Amino acid sequence: MEPGNMDFDTNSWMWDGVYYYPHLFGGIMLTAALLGLSTSFFGGISVTNLPYFLPDLGMFHKKKSGKKHVRVYMDGCFDLMHYGHANALRQAKALGDELVVGVVGDEEIIANKGPPVLSMEERSKRVEIGIIKRLTNPVLSRLVLVSGLKWVDEVIDNAPYAITEEFMNRLFNEHKIDYIIHGDDPCLLPDGTDAYALAKKAGRYKQIKRTEGVSSTDIVGRILASAKDMKVYEGHEGSSLHGEPHNLNSIQGEESCANGGHISHFLPTSRRIVQFSNGGKGPGPNSRVVYIDGAFDLFHAGHVEILKSARKLGDFLLVGIHSDQIVSEQRGTHHPIMHLHERSLSVLACRYVDEVIIGAPWEVTRDMITTFNISLVVHGTVAESNHFWNGKADPYEVPKSLGMFQMLESPKNITTTSVAQRIMANHEIYVKRNAKKEASEKKYYKERKYVSGD
């Protein structure tokens, strides 16, 4: 029941009485009224005050329907999807009842920002996801990522980069959108005009606070810096650097920063983790808890689909996020690209995830299985760490011995490494693109002022 309808619904029994028993109900009301008036003659008779006997008579002026159902729209490129995107959509959902998300098409991205990392050709496989509506073209990986977020109700593919009058009218009339949402950071077209000028002029624009410390430009910069550092690193064979964990986000990674590398500027807070969590809901005593672990670095469509598959095997999906040190040891130096708390937020934002272990152990132990009442441990067929085991103990030895381990066919061959390789393969293009974008971001941070919200 919506709060706005509460008063009206509480009095529904009286309306039923008026409708089905008009004579009886009218007699009761007349009697009550006469008793109320007669108290001036029979002062010794105690009569219940009328307001307590009947609700406020103002109810007979039939109330209008309750609070209006508000639909809000937010769009984006969502290339290299990260927790900043997720937090923006979380804030947008808080401004309405239903969130419709527009995913900008590749041609529009190329015209306004440069080439996307995940192109149309690389994501032409159709994926059936119930949340996606009005799909006219093959579903892209970016659509899979966006629709996998817990705050998204509907997705529109191939949305325009700028809110044109034609598209705005389509949003208002066809999609029944009440407000168009965007962050407090400027979104300018190549000619310097505001992409949301028409929405603002129409009085149907609302603003949210940008999530500080991360952007697609920042992540591309980290990957490019990683590629540069790897070349320097390979030139130091035999030196003390060789073989040591040296990821971009560790405290020991200061040399990488000095050489022009990128580190995360995200400052994790307990409040942000709570905002992304499921309200503290744990599994029931008889729930079938499924456990899956991994790095989940550069969260991508393959992660979303394997989590969806795992969730179908039980009632509660528990996801273990390996620490930066474990990821670096298992995948090599310069990993992970995103640090532990960034990766944890990306996984928490996924609609198929119920809970995460932040800094999960490498091995799934018997004690861990008992502590979390795990019924099944799963692992995907596409992984990036297997070749690093090199004779080490199988991390799934215990669940295998207990007959509670299952391999899941990974729905996609996409991996964190393959995403990074796409950027490295087009190094010159992305260096130029990032130089322009970084200049814009530096200007934003220099001129920005405090904006309330979260």
C-alpha positions in Angstrom: 0.0 0.0 0.0 1.4 3.4 -0.9 1.6 6.0 1.9 -0.3 8.5 -0.2 -3.3 6.1 -0.3 -3.2 5.1 3.3 -6.0 7.5 4.6 -8.4 6.7 1.8 -7.8 2.9 2.1 -8.3 2.9 5.8 -11.9 4.3 5.3 -12.8 1.9 2.5 -15.1 -0.1 4.8 -17.3 2.9 5.2 -17.6 3.4 1.5 -18.5 -0.2 1.1 -21.2 0.3 3.7 -22.6 3.3 1.9 -22.6 1.5 -1.4 -24.0 -1.9 -0.4 -26.2 -1.0 2.6 -27.3 2.7 2.0 -30.5 2.5 4.1 -28.9 0.8 7.1 -25.8 3.0 7.0 -27.9 6.1 6.7 -30.0 5.0 9.7 -26.9 4.5 11.8 -25.5 7.9 10.9 -28.9 9.6 11.6 -29.1 7.9 15.0 -25.5 8.9 15.8 -26.3 12.5 14.9 -29.5 12.6 17.0 -27.7 11.2 20.0 -25.0 13.8 19.6 -27.6 16.6 19.6 -29.6 15.1 22.5 -26.8 15.3 24.9 -27.8 18.8 25.7 -31.1 17.4 27.0 -29.7 14.3 28.6 -26.6 15.6 30.2 -26.3 12.5 32.4 -26.0 10.1 29.5 -22.5 9.5 28.4 -22.2 9.3 24.6 -19.0 8.5 22.7 -17.8 11.6 20.9 -18.7 11.6 17.3 -15.2 12.0 15.9 -14.2 8.7 17.6 -17.4 6.9 16.6 -17.0 7.9 12.9 -13.9 9.0 11.0 -13.7 12.6 9.8 -16.8 13.3 7.6 -14.5 15.1 5.2 -13.8 11.7 3.8 -17.0 11.9 1.9 -15.3 14.4 -0.4 -13.8 11.6 -2.3 -10.0 11.9 -2.4 -8.1 11.9 -5.6 -5.9 8.9 -6.3 -2.7 8.8 -4.2 0.8 9.9 -5.0 1.6 10.0 -8.7 3.7 7.2 -10.1 6.9 8.9 -11.2 9.0 7.6 -14.0 12.5 9.0 -14.4 15.0 8.7 -17.3 18.8 8.7 -17.3 21.1 8.0 -20.1 24.8 7.3 -20.6 27.4 5.5 -22.7 28.2 3.0 -19.9 31.4 2.0 -21.6 33.6 0.3 -19.0 30.8 0.1 -16.6 31.9 0.9 -13.0 30.5 1.7 -9.6 30.2 5.4 -10.4 27.6 4.5 -13.1 25.8 2.3 -10.6 25.7 5.0 -8.0 24.4 7.5 -10.5 21.5 5.2 -11.4 20.9 4.5 -7.7 20.5 8.2 -7.1 18.3 8.6 -10.1 16.0 5.7 -9.0 15.6 7.5 -5.6 14.0 10.5 -7.5 11.1 8.4 -8.8 9.3 5.0 -8.7 10.6 3.6 -11.9 14.0 4.1 -13.6 14.3 3.9 -17.4 17.8 4.0 -18.7 18.9 4.9 -22.2 22.1 3.3 -23.5 23.7 5.5 -26.1 24.5 3.9 -29.5 28.0 3.3 -30.8 27.7 5.9 -33.7 26.6 8.6 -31.2 29.5 7.8 -28.9 32.1 7.9 -31.8 30.7 11.3 -32.9 30.7 12.9 -29.5 33.4 11.1 -27.4 35.5 8.9 -29.6 35.5 5.1 -30.1 33.9 3.0 -27.3 35.9 0.2 -25.8 33.1 -2.3 -26.4 31.9 -1.9 -30.0 28.7 -2.9 -31.7 30.3 -5.7 -33.6 31.8 -7.2 -30.5 28.5 -7.3 -28.7 26.0 -8.4 -31.4 25.0 -11.6 -29.7 21.4 -11.5 -28.6 20.8 -12.1 -24.9 17.4 -12.6 -23.5 16.9 -10.7 -20.2 13.4 -10.1 -19.0 14.1 -6.6 -17.8 14.9 -5.2 -21.2 11.9 -3.9 -23.1 11.4 -2.3 -26.5 14.5 -3.9 -28.0 14.7 -3.5 -31.7 18.4 -4.3 -32.3 20.7 -7.0 -31.1 21.4 -6.6 -27.4 24.8 -5.2 -26.6 27.1 -6.0 -23.6 26.4 -2.6 -22.3 22.7 -3.4 -22.2 23.5 -6.6 -20.3 25.5 -4.6 -17.7 22.9 -1.8 -17.3 20.0 -4.2 -17.1 21.9 -6.2 -14.5 21.8 -3.4 -12.0 19.3 -3.7 -9.1 17.9 -0.2 -9.6 17.1 -0.4 -13.3 13.5 -1.1 -14.3 13.7 -0.7 -18.1 16.3 -0.1 -20.8 16.1 1.7 -24.1 18.9 0.8 -26.6 20.5 3.2 -29.1 19.5 6.3 -27.3 20.9 9.6 -28.7 23.8 11.4 -27.0 21.9 14.7 -26.9 18.3 15.1 -25.7 16.7 16.3 -29.0 13.2 17.7 -29.1 12.0 14.7 -31.0 13.5 12.2 -28.5 12.3 14.3 -25.5 8.7 14.2 -26.8 9.1 10.4 -27.3 10.2 10.0 -23.7 7.3 12.1 -22.4 4.6 10.6 -24.6 5.6 7.0 -25.4 7.7 6.1 -22.3 5.7 8.3 -19.9 8.8 9.9 -18.5 8.3 12.7 -15.9 11.9 13.8 -15.4 15.2 13.5 -17.1 18.2 13.0 -14.8 21.9 13.8 -15.1 24.9 14.4 -12.8 26.2 17.8 -11.8 29.2 17.4 -14.1 28.7 19.3 -17.4 27.8 17.2 -20.5 28.7 19.3 -23.6 28.3 18.5 -27.3 31.2 19.1 -29.7 29.8 22.5 -30.5 29.9 23.4 -26.8 26.2 23.4 -26.1 24.5 21.6 -23.2 23.2 18.2 -24.1 20.3 18.6 -21.7 19.4 22.2 -22.5 15.9 21.3 -23.8 15.0 19.2 -20.8 16.1 22.1 -18.5 14.0 24.6 -20.6 11.0 22.3 -20.3 11.3 22.2 -16.5 11.6 18.4 -16.5 15.3 18.1 -15.5 16.7 17.0 -12.2 20.3 16.8 -11.1 22.2 14.3 -9.0 25.7 14.3 -7.5 28.5 12.9 -9.5 30.4 10.0 -7.8 33.9 11.2 -7.2 37.1 9.2 -7.7 36.2 7.2 -10.8 35.3 7.6 -14.4 35.7 5.6 -17.6 38.4 8.0 -18.6 40.2 7.3 -15.3 39.9 3.5 -15.8 41.3 3.7 -19.4 44.1 5.8 -18.0 44.9 3.1 -15.4 45.0 0.4 -18.1 47.2 2.6 -20.4 49.5 3.3 -17.4 49.6 -0.4 -16.6 50.7 -1.2 -20.2 53.4 1.4 -20.0 54.6 0.1 -16.6 54.7 -3.4 -17.9 57.1 -2.4 -20.6 59.3 -0.7 -18.1 58.9 -3.7 -15.8 59.9 -6.2 -18.5 63.1 -4.1 -19.1 64.2 -4.8 -15.5 64.5 -8.5 -15.8 66.9 -9.8 -13.1 66.3 -6.7 -11.0 64.7 -6.7 -7.5 61.4 -5.6 -9.2 61.0 -8.9 -11.1 58.4 -11.2 -9.6 57.2 -8.8 -6.8 53.5 -7.9 -6.5 53.3 -4.4 -7.9 49.6 -3.6 -8.6 48.5 -0.1 -9.4 46.3 0.3 -6.4 48.6 -0.9 -3.6 50.4 1.3 -1.2 53.7 -0.1 -2.7 52.6 1.2 -6.1 54.0 4.7 -5.6 56.7 4.2 -8.3 53.9 3.6 -10.8 52.4 6.9 -9.9 55.7 8.7 -10.2 56.1 7.4 -13.7 52.8 8.9 -14.7 50.6 6.0 -13.6 47.1 6.2 -12.3 45.8 5.1 -8.9 42.3 5.1 -7.6 41.2 8.3 -5.9 38.0 6.7 -4.6 37.5 7.0 -0.8 35.3 4.2 0.4 32.8 4.8 3.2 30.6 2.5 5.2 27.6 4.5 4.1 28.3 3.8 0.4 28.5 0.1 1.1 25.2 0.2 3.0 23.6 2.1 0.1 24.6 -0.7 -2.3 23.6 -3.5 0.0 20.3 -5.3 0.3 19.3 -3.8 3.6 21.0 -6.4 5.8 18.8 -9.2 4.6 20.4 -12.5 5.2 19.5 -16.0 4.1 16.7 -17.9 5.9 17.5 -20.9 8.0 16.6 -23.3 5.2 17.9 -21.2 2.3 20.1 -22.8 -0.3 23.2 -20.6 -0.2 25.3 -20.6 -3.4 28.9 -19.3 -3.2 31.1 -18.1 -6.1 34.3 -16.2 -5.8 36.7 -14.2 -8.0 38.4 -10.9 -8.7 35.6 -9.4 -10.7 38.0 -6.8 -12.0 36.7 -4.3 -14.7 33.2 -5.7 -14.0 31.8 -6.8 -17.4 28.9 -8.6 -19.1 30.5 -12.0 -18.5 30.5 -11.3 -14.8 26.8 -10.4 -14.9 25.8 -13.5 -16.7 27.8 -16.0 -14.6 26.3 -14.4 -11.4 22.8 -14.7 -12.9 23.5 -18.4 -13.6 24.8 -19.0 -10.1 21.8 -17.3 -8.5 19.4 -19.6 -10.3 21.0 -22.6 -8.4 19.8 -21.5 -5.0 17.9 -19.0 -2.9 20.8 -16.8 -1.8 24.0 -15.8 -3.7 27.1 -15.1 -1.7 30.0 -13.7 -3.7 33.6 -13.7 -2.5 35.7 -10.8 -3.7 39.5 -11.6 -3.5 41.8 -9.1 -2.0 44.2 -7.0 -4.1 47.1 -9.1 -2.9 45.6 -12.4 -3.9 44.6 -11.1 -7.3 48.1 -9.7 -7.9 49.7 -13.1 -6.8 47.4 -15.1 -9.0 47.2 -12.9 -12.1 50.6 -11.3 -12.1 51.9 -7.8 -11.5 49.8 -4.7 -12.4 46.6 -6.4 -11.3 44.0 -5.6 -10.3 43.1 -2.5 -12.2 40.3 -1.7 -9.7 41.0 -2.0 -6.0 39.0 -4.2 -3.6 36.4 -1.8 -2.5 35.7 -0.6 -6.0 35.3 -4.2 -7.2 33.0 -5.0 -4.2 30.6 -2.1 -5.0 30.4 -3.2 -8.6 29.4 -6.7 -7.6 27.0 -5.4 -4.9 25.2 -3.4 -7.5 24.3 -6.5 -9.5 20.6 -7.5 -9.0 21.5 -11.2 -8.7 23.9 -10.8 -5.7 22.6 -11.0 -2.2 25.8 -10.6 -0.2 29.6 -10.2 -0.7 32.6 -11.2 1.3 35.0 -8.3 1.0 38.5 -9.8 0.9 37.5 -13.4 0.6 40.2 -16.1 1.2 41.7 -17.9 -1.8 40.7 -21.4 -0.5 37.2 -22.4 0.4 37.6 -24.1 3.7 35.3 -26.3 5.7 35.0 -23.7 8.4 33.9 -21.1 5.8 31.3 -23.5 4.5 29.9 -24.0 8.0 30.1 -20.3 8.9 28.0 -19.2 5.9 25.9 -22.3 5.7 27.0 -22.8 2.1 25.1 -25.5 0.1 26.9 -25.2 -3.2 30.2 -23.7 -4.5 30.4 -22.9 -8.2 33.1 -21.7 -10.6 32.9 -20.6 -14.2 34.6 -22.3 -17.1 36.2 -19.0 -18.3 38.8 -17.9 -15.7 42.0 -16.0 -15.7 43.8 -17.5 -12.6 44.0 -21.2 -13.3 47.3 -21.2 -15.0 48.8 -19.4 -12.0 48.1 -22.2 -9.6 51.4 -23.9 -10.6 51.1 -26.9 -8.3 49.4 -25.0 -5.5 46.6 -26.6 -3.6 43.2 -26.5 -5.4 41.2 -23.8 -3.7 38.0 -25.9 -4.2 39.4 -29.1 -2.9 37.2 -29.1 0.2 33.8 -28.5 -1.5 34.8 -31.0 -4.2 35.5 -33.6 -1.5 32.1 -32.9 0.1 30.3 -33.3 -3.3 29.1 -29.7 -3.3 31.1 -28.2 -6.1 29.8 -27.4 -9.7 31.4 -25.9 -12.8 29.2 -23.4 -14.6 29.5 -22.8 -18.3 30.5 -19.2 -18.7 27.9 -17.5 -20.9 30.6 -15.3 -22.6 34.2 -15.5 -23.4 34.8 -11.9 -22.4 37.4 -11.5 -19.7 39.1 -8.6 -17.8 42.2 -9.3 -19.8 40.4 -9.2 -23.2 38.8 -5.8 -22.3 42.2 -4.4 -21.3 43.8 -5.8 -24.5 41.2 -3.9 -26.6 42.4 -0.7 -25.2 46.1 -1.6 -25.5 45.6 -2.7 -29.1 44.3 0.8 -29.9 46.8 2.6 -27.7 47.3 5.7 -29.8 43.6 6.3 -30.2 42.9 6.1 -26.5 45.9 8.2 -25.5 44.5 11.0 -27.6 41.0 10.5 -26.4 42.1 10.4 -22.8 44.2 13.5 -23.1 41.2 15.5 -24.1 38.9 13.9 -21.5 41.4 14.3 -18.7 41.8 18.0 -19.4 38.0 18.3 -19.2 37.9 16.4 -15.9 40.7 18.5 -14.4 38.8 21.7 -15.2 35.7 20.2 -13.6 37.5 19.3 -10.4 39.2 22.7 -10.3 35.9 24.6 -10.6 33.5 22.3 -8.9 31.6 23.2 -5.7 30.0 21.1 -3.0 26.7 19.6 -4.1 24.4 18.0 -1.5 23.2 14.5 -2.0 24.8 11.1 -2.1 
